[in-house]
Amino acid sequence: MTAFNGALDRLSRAYLLEKRLTADAAHELRTPLAVLRMRLESARLSGGAPLDWQAVNRDFGQIDRLTAQLLDLARKEQAGATDRQPSVNLSRTAREAAASVLPLVEQAGRSLNVVAPDRVEIANAVEADLRDMLRNLIENALTHGDGPITVTVTVTGTGARDCGFATIKVEDEGHGVPDSLREVVFERFRKGDASTPGAGLGLAIVRHVARE
């Protein structure tokens, strides 16, 4: 009976997550799809006027990114304990996350540096999720921050009776987030500055992974 109830609970949770994903996708994709449709319809009715392909590609890019982030967040929320690994090298994960966004950093004329020991092993974690979390933090610093970006991994409390505590920081020289928005920016589809690019999902992914 216990196993049966557990299965029902998991099924119910999966259903609620899928329902929320569908609602989020329908709500957030409505605007970029409407804009794209308007561009194509205007070109069709203009009698041969050239289509602004750069704008169309930008619209498709926004839709692709939003869809990918929604699916990524849904996958993370549905992941269970079986996805965890007994040991993950957090230093290597940080370097891999930094390397994945380095072309964007260089394109923006910024710098990115990782300061970490060779190995910082943490237990019972999902390496891919940690990498995604760090990549989102670096991208957030790139989009909303300023100056050089530094990713730092440190370990404290590694005495004979202490297994140690790992800390990772992603820092830049921007103005930061106002106190009034420090909880709001971690909610789905909420941004500190509505005029900046992105759908407001990156920090929601960060918070979910950190809590897990």
N, C-alpha and C positions, 0 to 999 in steps of 0.2 A: 504493500500500500504506500509506503514511504517513497519508493522508487517511482510509482505511478504518479503520486502527487508532485514529485520533483519534475517529472516529464511534462506534466500539465503546466507547471509554473514556467518552465523554460519555453514551452509553446506559446503561452500567453504573453510572455515578455517579448518573444520574437515577433508576434503579431502586432503588439503595440509599437515596437521599434519600426516595423515595416510601414505601419499606418502613419507614423510621424514622418518617416522619410518621404513617403508619397506626398503628404501635405506640404512639407518643406519644399520639395522639388517643384510641385505645381505652383506654389506661391512665388518662388524665387526665379523660376525660368520664364514666368509670364512676361516680364518686362523685356529681357533681351530678345526673346522670340518675337515679341510684338515689334520691336525696333527693327529687327532683321526683316520681318515680313513687310514693314512699311518701306524699307529701302528697296527691296525687290519689286514691290508693287509700283513705287514711284518710277523706277527705271522702266518697267513695262509700259506704263501709261505716258511716258515722256516722248515716245515716238523716236527712239533710237539714241537718246542721250546716253553717254557712257556711264556705266555703273562704277561706283566708288568701291573698287575691290579691296582697297586697304581697310576701309571701314567695315566691309563685310567680313574680312578675315579677322578683324578685331572683335566683331560680334561673335563669330564662331569660337574664337579663343576664350572669350568670357564664358560662353556656354559650356565649352569643354572643361574649363577649370572648375566651374561651379559643380558640374556633374561629377567630376572626379573626386572633389572634396566631400560631396554628399555621400557618395558610395564608400569613400574611405572612412568617414565618421561612422556610417552604419556598420561597416565591417568591424571596426574597433569596439563598438558598443555591443556587438553580438559575440565577440570572441570570448572564449572561456579559459579556464585554468590550463587546459591541455595545450594551449598555444604558447605557454610560457617556457622559457629555457632555463636550465639550472644555473647557468653562468653566462654573463654577457660582459665583454670588455667595453666599458663605457668610453674609454679614451679612443679606441678605434672607431666606435660608432660616431663620436663627435667629429673625428677627422673625415669620415665618409660623408656625413651630412654637410660639412663645410665644403668638401670637394664638389658635391652635387650642385651647389648654388654659386660656386666661384665664378663661372662665366658671367652670371648676372651681376655679381658684385663688381667685376672688372669693367663690364659695360657701363655701369653707373659711375665709374671713376672712384669707387670706394675701395677699401682694403679689408681683408678678413684674416684673422690670425687665431690659431688654436694653441692654447697653452695647457698641456696635459702630460702626466707621466706616461710611460710606455703602456702600462696596464693598470686599469682600475676595474676590478671584477665586481660586478653586482649580481645578486642571486635572484632567481624567480622573476624574470622580466622577459618582455617580447622585444627582441632587438630591432625588428622592422618598425615597430611602433615608436620606440625611442628615437630612431633615426628620423622618422616623420616629424616627431615632436620638435626635435632640434632644427630640422630644416624649416619648419613653420616659424620658429622663433627667429631664425636668421633672416628669413624673408620678411618678417614683420619689422625687424630692425632696419632692413634695407629700404622698405617702403615708407616707414613712418619715422625713422631715426635720422641720424646725421653722423658724419665722421667715420673713423675706423670702427669695425665690428670685432669684438674679441670674445671667443668662446673659451671658458676656463673650467677645467675639471680638477677638483681637489678632494683629498680624503683627510678626515680628522678622526681622532679617537681610535687609533690602531694599537692599543696597548694589549697586554697579555690577556686581559679579561674583556676586551672590547673588540668586536669584529670590524668596527670602523663605520664611518658615515660618509657617503659620497655626496658632493655638491657640484652642480654644474650651473654656470652662469653664462648668459648671452647678453653682452653689454654694448652700447654705442654711446655717442655724445649728443643724442637728441634731447628734447625737452621732457621726454617721459610722458606718462599718462596722468592727468589730473586726478586727485583723490576721489572726486565725485564719480569718476568713470572706471575706477579700478576693478569693480565687480562687473559692471555692464559690458566691458569689452570682451569678457570671456563667454558671453551668451551667444547663442547662434544668431547669425546675421546682424550682429550689432558691431558698429565701428565707432571709434573715437571721433573720426572725421569722415563724414559721409561722402565727401568729395574725392577721397583717395580710392585707388583701384582695389579690387578684391570684393569678395562676397561677405566677409565677416565670419568666416568659418575657421580660419587658421588657429586662432586662440581657443576656440571651442575644442578643437582637436587636441591642442596642447594641454588644456585643463583635464580632459578625459584621460589622456595617457598618464599624466602626472598622478592623478588620483588612483589609477589602477596600479 
